[in-house]
Amino acid sequence: QVMLVETGGGLVQAGGSLRLSCAASVSIRTFWKMAWYRQAPGKQRELVAAITNGGSTDYTNSVKGRFTISRDNAKNTVDLQMNSLKPEDAAVYYCHAQNDYWGQGTQVTVSS
């Protein structure tokens, strides 16, 4: 059974930072690609950032230069460092592993 548990969400002022972490119950080496998605109220879930086992990363345009995704295969974690947060970054953030495994989500709220 694959379980993904996100932590690190919370309330932050615009311009602030948060670091989200996703801990997996299995070795993440199993998954070529790990990713973070987000879903704001009334909007579709969107890909925020992804990282492969080889270290290649991809970001949605709106977070480029502000967010950094990383993975630690030894610790089975995938992190998302979020800097210069904007109110439009507010959403529930979900960890995703290849083969369609999802975490329960963590809420990020950004006050203006």
Order of alpha helices (4+ residues) and beta strands (2+ residues): beta-beta-beta-beta-beta-beta-beta-beta-beta-beta-beta
